[in-house]
């Protein structure tokens, strides 16, 4: 039985249904709550949690169950209810399955997975202690040491769920790294990859040949001194670090591509400010449609609404707001947005990618127009555009994928002015910079290589950065 079980139901799981389904595991279980009653736990006679159930989410965005679970969900809107069994406790895993099955029998819909999932070995327990608050209060944390919090995710896609987001936050507050362990065949959501902090945090993949390896770098790992680390004698980033054979296996070039944009805007903080407009404008220019949905975790459960995003960010201010934004199933697109209040105003940092199949051409010709919209209407500071050979569905596999190649770099008008217009225009690149917006205060668009088979684009990009930073 998998450690995560999810019920997808057309009707809302009311408290009576949830409690009745939990107690279907036996009347000798005890029910408690955590996280301001947002999590219900089924405990044994000594009060140890066996199954934790997150508050049900109403999902109003089509395609999220298919994207994250490979499952067919009821028509939107539907309810997504997650139950997580305590790792390594067979009874807990059975109880989680019983809970989800009972909930579906009462409310209709379906449960994921339909059958028992692949087994996942328990993380070695040397150096492990009972998890104190705050990390132990998070249902997603399976193992806690004095260096890292370890989360085991046995599901098709490791997504930025509410539980995993809480684990990220708790680990950061405790000064710990976060290590996510998954079985072979699992992929990573771009939302998790974009949020994963540096060492000692990492994505750990189980492997038949090498035991464990880092899903993003391929480095062979071992459990040592209370965390997953590179094999003894190797240092982080050392080129002599052993690389897993599975990671190195060449993937066939299917012709699929991803167009990736990373940009930052800053706006004055006033009552007329509406956030998300820059992202929406880019989405429309490149796809002809608005984003489909957004949320503060995955699945993205809310229909796209810049006004509602603004309200959430305002309520959380001065703390930053993180959000994930997704496209329609027919046009894979995913963005992460970080909104923060700074001395300069309200900043939005956006990392966005669209996927294209072998018969689909990335809209490279539209990029200058995208840049001009951002520069003239949304106070763009900078933007980097890359093209890479990668999956259309945007999922991150635990295998080597070639790096993206820079297509273009854009500087906002204020940044051009700060550098000096003449120096910003006269670069050592073969192609001249393209002015955007008013002639008196232009932004500048720098065309680069754009061929994902030609890494020389990075040489040109580094040359440009060195030239601009000398100002």
C-alpha positions in Angstrom: 0.0 0.0 0.0 1.4 3.4 -0.9 2.2 5.9 1.8 0.1 8.6 0.1 -3.5 7.8 -0.8 -5.8 10.3 -2.4 -9.6 10.4 -2.8 -11.0 12.3 -5.7 -14.7 12.9 -5.1 -17.5 14.9 -6.8 -19.0 15.7 -3.4 -17.5 17.5 -0.5 -16.1 15.2 2.3 -18.0 16.6 5.2 -16.7 16.1 8.8 -19.1 13.1 9.3 -17.8 11.4 6.2 -14.1 12.0 7.1 -14.5 10.8 10.6 -16.6 7.8 9.6 -14.0 6.8 7.0 -11.1 7.2 9.5 -12.9 5.1 12.1 -13.6 2.4 9.4 -10.1 1.1 10.4 -11.4 0.1 13.8 -13.1 1.6 16.8 -9.9 1.3 18.9 -8.2 4.1 17.0 -8.0 7.6 18.4 -8.6 10.7 16.4 -6.7 14.0 17.0 -5.8 17.2 15.1 -2.8 19.2 14.1 -2.0 22.4 12.4 -4.9 24.5 13.8 -7.2 21.6 13.1 -6.3 21.6 9.3 -4.9 18.0 9.7 -6.8 15.1 11.3 -4.8 12.2 12.6 -5.7 8.6 13.3 -3.5 7.5 16.2 -2.7 4.3 18.1 -3.5 3.6 21.7 -0.3 5.4 22.8 -1.1 8.6 20.7 1.3 7.9 17.9 0.0 9.1 14.6 -0.8 6.4 12.0 -2.6 8.3 9.3 -2.8 12.1 8.7 -5.6 13.6 6.6 -5.3 17.0 5.1 -8.3 19.3 4.8 -10.1 18.5 1.4 -9.4 20.9 -1.4 -11.9 22.0 -4.0 -10.1 21.7 -7.4 -11.6 23.9 -10.1 -8.8 23.5 -12.7 -9.0 20.7 -15.3 -6.1 18.4 -15.9 -4.4 18.6 -12.4 -5.2 15.0 -11.4 -4.0 13.7 -14.8 -0.8 15.9 -14.6 0.2 14.9 -11.0 -1.3 11.4 -10.6 -1.9 10.0 -14.1 -5.5 9.5 -12.8 -8.8 10.4 -14.2 -10.7 12.6 -11.9 -14.4 13.6 -11.8 -15.4 16.6 -13.8 -14.3 19.9 -12.3 -15.0 21.0 -9.7 -14.1 18.0 -7.6 -12.6 17.5 -4.1 -9.1 16.3 -3.5 -8.5 14.7 -0.1 -5.0 13.4 0.8 -4.2 10.8 3.5 -0.6 10.1 4.4 0.4 6.9 6.3 3.2 6.9 8.8 6.3 5.5 6.9 7.2 1.9 7.5 4.1 1.0 9.5 2.2 -1.7 7.5 -1.0 -1.2 9.6 -0.9 2.6 8.9 -0.7 2.0 5.1 -3.7 -0.4 5.2 -5.6 2.2 7.3 -4.9 4.9 4.7 -6.2 2.7 1.9 -9.3 1.8 4.0 -10.0 5.5 4.6 -9.8 6.5 1.0 -11.8 3.5 -0.2 -14.5 4.3 2.4 -14.6 7.9 1.4 -15.1 7.1 -2.3 -17.8 4.5 -1.5 -19.7 7.3 0.4 -19.2 10.2 -2.0 -18.4 8.6 -5.4 -15.4 9.3 -7.5 -12.1 7.4 -7.4 -9.1 6.8 -5.3 -5.4 6.9 -6.2 -3.7 4.5 -6.5 -6.2 1.8 -7.5 -3.9 -0.9 -6.4 -0.9 -1.2 -4.1 2.0 1.0 -5.3 5.6 0.0 -5.6 7.3 -0.7 -2.3 9.8 1.9 -1.0 12.5 1.0 1.4 12.6 2.8 4.8 15.4 5.3 5.1 18.3 4.0 7.3 17.6 5.2 10.9 21.0 5.7 12.4 21.3 9.1 14.0 17.6 9.6 14.0 15.7 11.1 16.9 12.1 11.7 17.7 11.1 14.8 15.6 10.5 17.9 17.7 8.4 20.9 16.6 8.2 22.4 14.2 9.3 19.7 11.7 7.6 16.8 13.5 4.3 18.7 13.3 4.4 18.3 9.5 2.9 15.1 8.3 5.2 15.0 5.3 8.4 14.6 7.4 9.4 10.9 7.7 12.9 11.2 9.2 14.5 14.0 11.1 18.2 14.3 12.0 20.2 17.3 13.2 21.1 18.1 9.6 18.1 17.3 7.4 14.4 16.5 7.3 13.7 13.6 4.9 10.4 13.3 3.0 9.5 10.0 1.2 7.3 10.6 -1.8 6.0 7.4 -3.5 3.8 8.9 -6.2 4.2 9.5 -10.0 5.1 13.2 -9.7 6.7 14.8 -6.6 4.6 17.9 -6.5 4.6 21.0 -4.2 1.7 19.8 -2.2 0.5 21.7 0.9 2.3 19.1 3.0 5.6 19.4 1.2 5.3 23.2 1.2 4.9 23.0 5.0 7.9 20.7 5.2 10.0 23.2 3.2 9.0 25.9 5.6 9.5 23.9 8.8 13.0 22.7 7.7 14.0 26.3 6.8 12.8 27.6 10.2 14.8 24.9 11.9 17.9 25.5 9.9 17.8 22.1 8.2 18.1 20.9 4.7 15.2 19.0 3.0 15.8 15.8 1.2 13.1 14.2 -0.9 13.3 10.5 -1.5 11.4 8.8 -4.3 11.5 5.5 -6.2 12.8 4.9 -9.7 10.4 6.2 -12.4 9.1 9.2 -10.4 9.4 12.6 -11.9 9.7 16.0 -10.2 7.3 18.9 -10.7 9.1 22.1 -12.0 7.4 23.8 -9.0 9.5 21.7 -6.6 12.7 21.9 -8.7 12.4 25.7 -8.8 12.0 25.8 -5.0 14.6 23.3 -3.9 17.3 25.1 -1.9 21.0 24.3 -2.2 23.0 21.7 -0.3 22.3 19.7 1.8 18.8 19.7 0.3 18.4 17.4 -2.7 16.1 15.0 -4.7 17.2 11.5 -3.8 16.2 8.7 -6.3 16.3 5.0 -5.4 18.2 2.9 -7.9 18.7 -0.9 -8.3 22.3 -0.5 -9.5 23.8 2.3 -7.4 21.4 2.4 -4.4 20.6 6.1 -4.3 21.6 9.1 -6.5 20.8 12.8 -6.9 18.0 13.1 -9.4 19.2 16.5 -10.6 23.0 15.9 -10.8 23.3 12.1 -10.9 25.8 12.0 -8.0 25.8 8.6 -6.3 24.6 9.0 -2.7 24.9 7.2 0.6 23.2 7.6 3.9 26.0 8.8 6.2 26.3 11.0 9.2 22.6 11.7 9.3 21.9 12.6 5.7 22.2 11.5 2.1 25.6 12.7 0.8 28.0 12.0 -1.9 30.1 8.8 -1.4 32.9 9.0 1.1 36.0 10.9 -0.2 34.1 13.0 -2.7 33.2 16.6 -2.2 30.1 18.5 -3.4 30.7 19.6 -7.0 33.9 17.5 -7.3 34.1 16.2 -11.0 35.4 12.9 -9.6 32.1 12.2 -7.8 30.7 8.9 -9.1 27.6 9.4 -11.3 24.8 6.9 -11.4 24.7 4.8 -14.5 20.9 5.2 -14.8 21.3 9.0 -14.8 23.9 8.9 -17.5 21.9 6.7 -19.9 21.3 8.7 -23.0 17.7 9.7 -23.6 16.4 9.6 -27.2 15.8 13.1 -28.6 12.1 13.0 -29.2 12.1 16.5 -30.8 10.2 17.9 -27.8 11.2 21.3 -26.5 10.7 23.7 -23.7 10.7 27.5 -23.9 11.7 28.9 -20.5 11.4 32.5 -19.3 12.7 34.0 -16.1 11.9 37.6 -15.4 11.5 40.1 -12.6 9.2 43.1 -12.4 8.8 45.8 -9.8 5.8 48.1 -9.3 4.9 50.8 -6.9 2.9 49.6 -3.9 -0.4 51.4 -4.1 -4.1 50.6 -3.8 -4.5 50.3 -7.6 -1.8 47.6 -8.0 -3.0 44.3 -9.4 -0.5 41.5 -9.4 -0.1 38.7 -12.0 -0.6 41.0 -14.9 2.9 40.6 -16.3 2.6 36.8 -16.2 -0.9 36.9 -17.8 0.4 39.2 -20.6 3.3 36.8 -21.4 0.9 33.8 -21.4 -1.5 35.5 -23.8 1.3 36.6 -26.2 2.8 33.2 -26.4 -0.3 30.9 -26.3 -3.2 33.1 -27.2 -5.0 32.3 -23.9 -4.9 33.1 -20.2 -3.5 30.8 -17.6 -6.0 28.1 -16.6 -5.5 28.1 -12.8 -3.3 28.9 -9.8 -2.8 28.1 -6.2 -0.4 28.4 -3.3 0.4 24.6 -3.6 -0.2 21.8 -6.1 -2.6 20.8 -7.3 -3.4 24.3 -8.6 -7.0 24.5 -7.5 -8.3 28.0 -8.3 -9.3 29.5 -11.6 -6.9 32.1 -12.8 -7.6 35.5 -11.2 -5.0 38.3 -10.9 -7.4 40.0 -8.4 -7.6 37.0 -6.1 -3.8 36.5 -6.3 -3.4 40.2 -5.3 -5.7 39.8 -2.4 -3.8 36.8 -1.1 -0.5 38.6 -1.4 -1.9 41.6 0.4 -3.2 39.5 3.2 0.2 37.8 3.7 2.3 41.0 3.4 4.9 41.8 4.5 5.7 38.1 4.3 6.3 36.9 0.7 3.7 34.9 -1.3 4.6 31.9 -3.4 2.2 30.6 -6.1 2.1 28.1 -8.9 0.3 28.9 -12.1 -0.7 26.3 -14.7 -2.1 26.2 -18.3 -4.7 24.2 -20.0 -4.1 20.4 -20.7 -3.7 21.1 -24.4 -0.9 23.7 -23.9 1.4 22.6 -21.1 2.6 25.6 -19.2 3.7 26.1 -15.6 5.0 29.1 -13.7 6.1 29.8 -10.1 5.7 33.3 -8.8 7.3 34.8 -5.8 5.8 38.1 -4.7 7.7 40.2 -2.1 7.7 43.7 -0.7 11.0 45.5 -1.0 12.2 49.1 -0.7 11.8 49.4 -4.5 8.1 48.4 -4.3 6.3 45.1 -5.0 8.5 42.7 -6.8 7.4 39.6 -8.8 9.9 36.9 -9.7 8.5 34.6 -12.3 9.9 31.3 -13.6 7.8 30.1 -16.6 8.0 27.2 -19.0 5.9 26.0 -22.0 6.3 22.6 -23.6 6.1 21.8 -27.3 5.9 18.5 -29.2 7.8 17.4 -32.3 5.2 19.0 -34.6 5.0 22.3 -32.6 7.3 25.3 -33.1 8.1 27.4 -30.1 7.0 31.0 -30.8 10.4 32.5 -30.9 9.3 35.3 -33.3 6.9 36.6 -30.6 9.6 37.1 -28.0 10.5 40.8 -28.9 6.8 41.6 -28.6 6.6 39.9 -25.2 9.6 41.8 -24.0 8.1 45.1 -25.2 4.8 44.5 -23.4 6.7 43.7 -20.2 9.0 46.7 -20.5 6.3 49.3 -21.4 3.4 48.1 -19.2 4.8 46.1 -16.3 8.1 47.8 -15.3 10.4 44.9 -16.3 13.8 44.8 -14.7 15.3 41.9 -16.6 14.4 38.7 -18.4 16.3 35.7 -19.7 14.7 33.4 -22.3 16.1 29.8 -22.9 15.2 27.0 -25.3 16.0 23.4 -24.3 15.5 19.8 -25.4 13.1 18.6 -22.7 9.8 16.9 -22.2 6.6 18.6 -23.5 4.7 17.7 -20.3 7.4 19.8 -18.3 8.0 16.9 -15.8 11.6 16.7 -14.6 13.0 13.1 -15.0 15.8 11.7 -12.8 18.1 11.5 -15.9 20.5 13.9 -17.6 18.8 16.6 -19.7 20.9 19.0 -21.7 21.0 22.6 -20.4 18.9 25.3 -22.0 20.5 27.6 -24.4 19.8 31.4 -24.1 17.6 32.8 -26.8 17.5 36.4 -25.6 18.2 38.7 -22.7 16.2 41.8 -21.9 17.0 44.8 -19.7 14.3 47.2 -18.5 14.5 50.9 -19.2 15.6 51.9 -15.7 18.4 49.3 -15.8 19.5 50.6 -19.2 19.6 54.1 -17.9 21.6 53.1 -14.8 24.2 51.4 -17.0 24.3 54.1 -19.5 22.5 54.1 -22.9 25.5 54.1 -25.1 27.3 51.3 -23.2 24.2 49.2 -23.0 23.6 49.5 -26.8 27.2 49.0 -27.9 28.0 45.4 -26.9 30.6 42.9 -28.2 27.9 40.7 -29.6 27.5 40.1 -33.3 23.8 41.1 -33.3 22.9 44.6 -32.2 20.6 45.3 -29.3 16.9 46.0 -30.2 15.4 49.1 -28.5 11.9 48.6 -27.0 9.4 51.3 -26.0 9.9 55.1 -26.0 13.1 56.3 -27.8 13.9 58.6 -24.9 13.9 55.7 -22.3 14.1 52.4 -24.2 14.5 48.9 -22.8 16.9 46.7 -24.8 16.4 43.3 -26.2 19.6 41.3 -26.8 19.2 38.4 -29.3 21.4 35.4 -28.6 22.0 31.9 -30.1 18.7 30.1 -29.6 19.8 26.7 -30.9 19.4 24.1 -28.2 22.2 22.1 -29.9 24.7 25.0 -29.7 26.0 25.8 -26.3 27.9 28.8 -27.6 24.9 30.9 -26.7 26.2 30.8 -23.1 29.5 32.2 -24.1 27.8 35.1 -25.7 25.6 35.6 -22.6 28.6 35.6 -20.3 30.3 38.1 -22.6 27.3 40.3 -22.5 27.0 40.1 -18.7 30.7 40.9 -18.3 30.3 43.9 -20.6 27.2 45.3 -18.8 28.7 44.8 -15.3 31.8 46.8 -16.2 29.6 49.9 -16.4 
